């Protein structure tokens, strides 16, 4: 689990890779192949891929007859798309190597059980599967349209009045809920909002308004003060017909349940887990981070070189001799990839491109990318001190995390 997303090992034609499980896509998409990666792909032809984002459709390769292996599950006739654009790289923002995404065909062929609590994904043969009913779980209908799953839900935007919505079930979105601005049907943007970067699609970046709604209800499960976003609709230009879709529900809500997807019966079963009451996570500092290659740092090592013991006293006196040395270590370089206008970090003086060295005295190279983001957004009212490198100078900035809504 990285930033609410499920990353699983997948073998593609015997090459060991990592994929995001994304119920919002149909065929698997392979990207971010470095010079060190070697994957044999079969029966190749050129196509054009259209996806979310404000950019243009991209050229890709279609490959048929590939062998995919996930655990003991094997498909020897898998079609996949290969994106050669190196700018499409989720690894830098997730902090671990990610080579692709896969979705619909996994959910089509198996009953997929996702235990977000224990971070385990299980695949069942639909013909042999018998679901164990639990009194605290609820089974709801799914609409499978054009290889994607939709669920009926409701949002509370103005007071306690519920507005019915149909949402794409999107395990590949790390966000909570996206809503399409539709004032005529009661889906309006709350007054308290700010413009924000929402994510990356196949065709470019996605921007919109970040806010919160009074609540989201799925079946009998109600979440109060839910994090929400209203993406700018130009990011959806490549989708010819949105039908009666009103948005999407992402993994920051889905992770609050253990879920069984049953596409064969058009059903989804939800059961609350330990994440259900966790507060929604906001970017209080206003910075986005990403890996930007590696850098050398100098570290001082203190080694014990010997022990001299004097037995004159009742317990003996011990003297330990040390020798100080310095070593060079190769560590990931973490940089500010984007900064929100008017945010505490921006007002304090941080800039895009700054290299993060330490947060509140903790050297960041010892932590994962998501752990560093958590340090920067710990809680409202906390003072954050950031040591950065800019133009070969070390600078320190300080700011206080403020409530957004």
PLY file of the C-alpha trace (Angstrom):
ply
format ascii 1.0
element vertex 405
property float x
property float y
property float z
element edge 404
property int vertex1
property int vertex2
end_header
0.00 0.00 0.00
1.58 3.23 -1.18
-0.42 6.46 -0.94
-3.64 4.38 -0.66
-2.76 2.40 -3.80
-2.29 -1.37 -4.05
0.98 -2.40 -5.69
1.37 -6.12 -6.43
4.06 -8.29 -8.05
3.22 -9.41 -11.59
5.31 -11.55 -13.92
5.02 -10.51 -17.57
6.61 -13.06 -19.90
8.80 -14.16 -16.94
9.93 -10.59 -16.13
9.21 -9.67 -12.51
7.44 -6.30 -12.38
5.15 -4.27 -10.09
1.65 -3.13 -11.06
-1.00 -0.91 -9.48
-4.40 -2.64 -9.19
-6.68 -0.12 -10.89
-10.36 -0.94 -11.36
-10.64 2.18 -13.52
-8.71 0.70 -16.49
-9.49 -2.12 -18.92
-6.39 -3.65 -20.53
-3.09 -3.65 -18.62
-0.76 -0.78 -19.45
3.01 -1.13 -19.19
5.18 1.97 -18.75
8.30 3.24 -17.01
10.66 0.71 -18.55
14.20 1.81 -17.75
17.35 0.82 -19.58
17.80 -1.96 -17.02
14.34 -3.48 -17.62
14.03 -6.21 -20.23
10.57 -7.50 -21.18
9.83 -9.63 -24.21
6.46 -8.63 -25.74
4.62 -10.39 -28.54
2.59 -9.51 -31.66
3.11 -5.74 -31.58
1.19 -3.02 -33.43
1.00 0.78 -32.95
-2.15 2.42 -31.51
-3.25 5.70 -29.90
-4.21 5.76 -26.23
-6.71 8.23 -24.79
-7.01 8.86 -21.07
-7.50 11.55 -18.45
-5.43 14.73 -18.48
-5.13 18.01 -20.33
-2.58 16.80 -22.90
-2.94 15.10 -26.26
-3.57 11.36 -26.83
-0.31 9.40 -26.92
1.20 6.80 -29.16
1.54 3.34 -27.68
2.16 -0.27 -28.67
-0.48 -2.98 -28.49
0.86 -6.44 -27.75
-1.13 -9.70 -27.83
-0.47 -13.20 -26.56
1.51 -12.32 -23.43
1.78 -14.47 -20.32
0.77 -12.78 -17.07
1.32 -14.49 -13.73
-0.06 -13.21 -10.41
0.66 -15.68 -7.63
-0.62 -19.01 -8.96
-2.99 -17.38 -11.47
-1.73 -17.50 -15.06
-3.12 -15.99 -18.29
-1.20 -16.96 -21.43
-3.24 -14.84 -23.84
-3.08 -11.39 -22.28
-3.28 -8.22 -24.36
-1.40 -5.21 -22.99
-0.50 -1.70 -24.06
3.05 -0.36 -23.82
3.57 3.38 -23.33
7.02 4.55 -24.40
6.72 8.13 -23.12
9.20 8.41 -20.23
7.26 11.32 -18.75
4.55 8.87 -17.70
6.26 7.66 -14.56
4.46 7.04 -11.28
7.56 5.68 -9.55
8.99 9.13 -8.75
5.84 10.19 -6.86
5.22 6.83 -5.15
8.81 6.24 -4.08
9.02 2.64 -5.35
9.38 1.13 -8.84
5.97 0.77 -10.55
5.91 -0.60 -14.08
2.22 -0.58 -14.97
-1.45 -0.77 -14.08
-4.01 -3.53 -14.54
-7.70 -3.67 -13.79
-10.82 -4.91 -15.56
-9.54 -8.24 -16.83
-8.37 -9.20 -13.35
-11.78 -8.34 -11.88
-13.59 -10.04 -14.79
-11.81 -13.37 -14.41
-11.79 -13.67 -10.62
-13.69 -12.87 -7.48
-11.29 -10.26 -6.06
-11.09 -9.87 -2.29
-9.16 -6.88 -1.03
-8.32 -6.78 2.65
-7.11 -3.20 3.06
-6.66 -3.82 6.80
-4.07 -6.59 6.43
-2.91 -5.45 2.95
-3.70 -8.74 1.23
-5.34 -9.36 -2.15
-6.95 -12.76 -2.86
-8.19 -14.14 -6.18
-10.93 -16.80 -6.29
-12.30 -18.98 -9.07
-15.88 -17.65 -9.55
-17.24 -21.18 -10.11
-15.87 -22.42 -6.79
-16.39 -19.32 -4.69
-18.84 -19.30 -1.80
-18.94 -16.03 0.07
-19.18 -16.06 3.85
-21.84 -13.60 4.92
-21.09 -11.35 7.85
-23.68 -9.44 9.82
-21.58 -6.26 9.62
-21.04 -6.47 5.87
-23.33 -5.26 3.11
-23.63 -6.41 -0.49
-24.55 -3.75 -3.05
-25.20 -3.84 -6.81
-22.54 -2.82 -9.31
-23.15 -1.60 -12.84
-20.44 -2.89 -15.21
-20.41 -0.52 -18.20
-17.65 -0.47 -20.83
-15.37 -2.56 -18.62
-15.74 -0.29 -15.60
-17.72 -0.66 -12.37
-20.13 1.95 -11.03
-21.91 2.17 -7.71
-24.88 4.22 -6.53
-24.11 6.47 -3.60
-25.13 9.83 -2.12
-23.31 13.00 -1.09
-24.28 15.72 1.37
-23.15 19.07 0.05
-25.64 21.65 1.30
-26.65 20.87 4.88
-28.09 17.39 5.38
-29.77 17.06 1.99
-28.60 13.95 0.17
-27.86 14.14 -3.55
-27.86 10.74 -5.31
-24.75 10.10 -7.43
-23.37 7.32 -9.62
-19.64 6.91 -9.03
-16.91 5.01 -10.84
-15.26 2.59 -8.39
-11.60 3.49 -8.88
-9.02 1.60 -6.81
-6.32 3.35 -8.87
-7.19 6.79 -7.48
-5.49 7.68 -4.19
-8.11 10.39 -3.57
-11.42 10.11 -1.70
-14.24 11.26 -3.97
-14.30 13.25 -7.22
-17.51 14.98 -8.24
-18.49 16.57 -11.53
-19.80 20.10 -11.11
-23.54 19.95 -11.90
-25.52 22.72 -10.13
-28.78 21.74 -11.83
-28.69 18.39 -10.02
-27.48 19.81 -6.71
-23.78 19.01 -7.17
-22.26 22.42 -6.54
-18.80 23.35 -5.32
-18.75 24.39 -1.62
-17.70 27.98 -0.97
-14.57 26.90 0.91
-12.24 25.44 -1.70
-8.86 25.96 -3.31
-7.30 25.12 -6.66
-5.08 22.06 -6.51
-3.20 19.46 -8.50
-5.36 16.33 -8.31
-3.23 13.74 -10.06
-1.73 12.40 -13.25
-3.64 10.74 -16.07
-2.44 9.03 -19.22
-2.72 12.29 -21.16
-1.32 14.71 -18.61
-1.92 16.42 -15.28
-5.37 16.84 -13.74
-6.31 20.00 -11.84
-9.44 21.08 -10.05
-10.96 22.43 -6.85
-10.14 20.74 -3.55
-12.78 20.93 -0.82
-14.80 18.78 1.54
-18.44 17.73 1.60
-20.64 17.18 4.65
-20.84 13.48 3.98
-20.70 10.53 1.62
-23.03 7.55 1.96
-22.50 4.18 0.29
-25.27 1.76 1.18
-25.72 2.01 4.95
-22.17 3.29 5.52
-21.90 7.04 6.14
-18.69 9.07 6.23
-18.85 12.61 7.63
-16.82 15.63 6.49
-15.36 13.73 3.56
-12.47 14.99 1.46
-13.66 15.82 -2.06
-12.44 17.32 -5.32
-14.13 18.81 -8.38
-11.83 18.15 -11.38
-11.87 20.57 -14.28
-13.87 18.88 -17.00
-11.33 19.61 -19.76
-9.32 16.72 -18.28
-12.16 14.42 -19.40
-12.27 15.62 -23.02
-11.09 12.25 -24.32
-14.15 10.50 -22.84
-16.88 10.87 -25.43
-19.81 9.98 -23.20
-19.83 10.13 -19.40
-23.42 8.87 -19.35
-25.06 9.42 -15.99
-21.76 9.23 -14.11
-21.32 11.94 -11.46
-17.72 11.27 -10.44
-15.62 8.55 -8.83
-14.89 7.04 -5.44
-11.19 6.43 -4.79
-8.99 4.50 -2.44
-9.01 7.00 0.44
-12.62 5.94 0.94
-12.32 2.36 -0.33
-9.43 1.58 2.07
-11.89 2.02 4.97
-13.48 -1.27 3.96
-12.49 -4.82 3.26
-14.05 -5.44 -0.14
-15.15 -8.35 -2.30
-15.62 -7.51 -5.99
-17.87 -9.99 -7.81
-18.23 -8.87 -11.43
-19.89 -12.19 -12.36
-22.87 -11.31 -10.17
-22.54 -7.51 -10.54
-22.02 -7.15 -6.79
-19.66 -5.56 -4.31
-19.52 -6.49 -0.61
-18.24 -3.95 1.92
-17.23 -4.48 5.53
-15.81 -1.71 7.72
-12.22 -2.18 8.89
-9.91 -0.36 11.29
-9.39 2.52 8.83
-13.07 3.50 8.80
-12.87 6.30 11.36
-9.43 7.55 10.36
-9.37 11.28 9.52
-9.12 12.24 5.86
-5.61 13.29 4.85
-5.07 16.79 3.44
-1.93 18.40 2.10
-1.69 21.01 4.87
1.84 22.14 3.96
0.96 22.55 0.29
3.95 20.74 -1.27
4.22 17.76 -3.58
7.39 15.67 -3.43
9.05 13.23 -5.78
12.23 11.23 -6.19
14.75 12.91 -8.46
17.52 10.38 -8.83
20.21 9.92 -6.18
22.83 12.01 -4.42
25.93 11.45 -2.29
25.96 12.49 1.36
28.79 12.42 3.90
28.05 10.53 7.13
30.25 10.34 10.20
30.74 6.81 11.56
31.73 6.05 15.12
33.15 2.53 15.51
34.21 0.80 18.71
37.87 -0.07 18.26
38.62 -1.69 21.59
37.74 -2.03 25.28
40.23 -1.51 28.14
39.05 -2.82 31.52
40.52 -1.79 34.89
39.52 -4.17 37.76
40.57 -1.92 40.65
36.97 -1.11 41.61
34.19 -3.50 42.77
32.54 -3.49 39.35
35.56 -2.58 37.25
36.08 0.58 35.21
35.58 0.37 31.47
37.11 2.69 28.92
35.90 2.48 25.31
38.11 3.86 22.55
36.47 5.28 19.37
37.75 6.33 16.01
35.76 8.85 13.97
35.51 8.27 10.24
33.45 9.64 7.36
31.82 7.66 4.58
29.99 8.63 1.43
26.53 7.14 0.99
24.33 7.12 -2.09
20.75 8.07 -1.11
17.55 9.10 -2.91
17.17 12.80 -3.70
13.77 14.18 -2.67
12.66 17.41 -4.35
9.66 19.72 -4.22
7.83 18.87 -7.47
4.96 21.35 -6.99
3.82 23.91 -4.43
0.36 25.31 -3.85
-0.04 29.07 -4.12
-0.86 30.62 -0.75
0.07 27.50 1.21
2.13 27.70 4.43
5.19 26.27 2.65
4.94 28.75 -0.22
4.48 31.71 2.12
7.50 30.58 4.15
9.68 30.68 1.02
9.92 27.11 -0.27
10.10 26.77 -4.05
9.62 24.12 -6.68
12.92 22.32 -7.24
14.18 22.67 -3.65
15.96 19.53 -2.43
14.58 18.37 0.93
17.35 17.41 3.37
15.58 17.22 6.73
12.16 17.73 8.33
12.05 18.71 12.00
15.63 17.55 12.43
15.10 14.15 10.78
17.27 13.44 7.76
14.84 12.42 5.04
17.07 9.86 3.30
16.26 7.45 6.13
12.54 7.52 5.35
10.19 6.47 2.58
8.62 9.17 0.43
5.16 8.72 1.96
6.65 8.93 5.47
8.25 12.27 4.59
4.92 13.61 3.31
3.32 12.51 6.57
5.96 14.43 8.54
5.17 17.55 6.54
1.42 17.23 7.14
1.28 15.80 10.63
-1.47 17.89 12.21
-3.03 21.33 12.22
-1.12 23.86 14.33
2.21 21.98 14.27
5.33 23.96 13.42
7.36 22.40 10.62
11.05 23.14 10.07
12.48 22.12 6.72
16.16 22.06 5.78
16.64 22.32 2.03
19.39 22.73 -0.53
19.02 25.44 -3.19
21.78 26.56 -5.55
24.41 24.71 -3.45
23.28 26.50 -0.28
21.57 24.96 2.75
18.55 26.98 3.89
16.02 26.44 6.70
12.35 27.41 6.49
9.69 27.25 9.16
5.91 27.34 8.95
2.80 26.34 10.88
0.25 23.94 9.42
-3.13 25.65 9.06
-6.63 24.27 8.85
-7.90 24.30 5.27
-11.66 24.22 5.89
0 1
1 2
2 3
3 4
4 5
5 6
6 7
7 8
8 9
9 10
10 11
11 12
12 13
13 14
14 15
15 16
16 17
17 18
18 19
19 20
20 21
21 22
22 23
23 24
24 25
25 26
26 27
27 28
28 29
29 30
30 31
31 32
32 33
33 34
34 35
35 36
36 37
37 38
38 39
39 40
40 41
41 42
42 43
43 44
44 45
45 46
46 47
47 48
48 49
49 50
50 51
51 52
52 53
53 54
54 55
55 56
56 57
57 58
58 59
59 60
60 61
61 62
62 63
63 64
64 65
65 66
66 67
67 68
68 69
69 70
70 71
71 72
72 73
73 74
74 75
75 76
76 77
77 78
78 79
79 80
80 81
81 82
82 83
83 84
84 85
85 86
86 87
87 88
88 89
89 90
90 91
91 92
92 93
93 94
94 95
95 96
96 97
97 98
98 99
99 100
100 101
101 102
102 103
103 104
104 105
105 106
106 107
107 108
108 109
109 110
110 111
111 112
112 113
113 114
114 115
115 116
116 117
117 118
118 119
119 120
120 121
121 122
122 123
123 124
124 125
125 126
126 127
127 128
128 129
129 130
130 131
131 132
132 133
133 134
134 135
135 136
136 137
137 138
138 139
139 140
140 141
141 142
142 143
143 144
144 145
145 146
146 147
147 148
148 149
149 150
150 151
151 152
152 153
153 154
154 155
155 156
156 157
157 158
158 159
159 160
160 161
161 162
162 163
163 164
164 165
165 166
166 167
167 168
168 169
169 170
170 171
171 172
172 173
173 174
174 175
175 176
176 177
177 178
178 179
179 180
180 181
181 182
182 183
183 184
184 185
185 186
186 187
187 188
188 189
189 190
190 191
191 192
192 193
193 194
194 195
195 196
196 197
197 198
198 199
199 200
200 201
201 202
202 203
203 204
204 205
205 206
206 207
207 208
208 209
209 210
210 211
211 212
212 213
213 214
214 215
215 216
216 217
217 218
218 219
219 220
220 221
221 222
222 223
223 224
224 225
225 226
226 227
227 228
228 229
229 230
230 231
231 232
232 233
233 234
234 235
235 236
236 237
237 238
238 239
239 240
240 241
241 242
242 243
243 244
244 245
245 246
246 247
247 248
248 249
249 250
250 251
251 252
252 253
253 254
254 255
255 256
256 257
257 258
258 259
259 260
260 261
261 262
262 263
263 264
264 265
265 266
266 267
267 268
268 269
269 270
270 271
271 272
272 273
273 274
274 275
275 276
276 277
277 278
278 279
279 280
280 281
281 282
282 283
283 284
284 285
285 286
286 287
287 288
288 289
289 290
290 291
291 292
292 293
293 294
294 295
295 296
296 297
297 298
298 299
299 300
300 301
301 302
302 303
303 304
304 305
305 306
306 307
307 308
308 309
309 310
310 311
311 312
312 313
313 314
314 315
315 316
316 317
317 318
318 319
319 320
320 321
321 322
322 323
323 324
324 325
325 326
326 327
327 328
328 329
329 330
330 331
331 332
332 333
333 334
334 335
335 336
336 337
337 338
338 339
339 340
340 341
341 342
342 343
343 344
344 345
345 346
346 347
347 348
348 349
349 350
350 351
351 352
352 353
353 354
354 355
355 356
356 357
357 358
358 359
359 360
360 361
361 362
362 363
363 364
364 365
365 366
366 367
367 368
368 369
369 370
370 371
371 372
372 373
373 374
374 375
375 376
376 377
377 378
378 379
379 380
380 381
381 382
382 383
383 384
384 385
385 386
386 387
387 388
388 389
389 390
390 391
391 392
392 393
393 394
394 395
395 396
396 397
397 398
398 399
399 400
400 401
401 402
402 403
403 404
